[in-house]
Amino acid sequence: MALFLLLILVAVVLGLIGVVADGLGYLLALGIVVFAADVIFFAVRLSRRARRRPLR
């Protein structure tokens, strides 16, 4: 969970720098890519955890 939150923070900071600084739009794109990868990683990890529970 700490890794998830850290990557969200990094994505937000990169996005803000990309929006504010003139000519650094690639940082905004990189922030969006990091955010998307983080959400996908979290979803895969959550789905793996859900399968391991035995049925009652």
Secondary structure as GFF3:
##gff-version 3
##sequence-region A 1 56
A	DSSP	alpha_helix	2	20	.	.	.	ID=ss1
A	DSSP	alpha_helix	25	51	.	.	.	ID=ss2
###
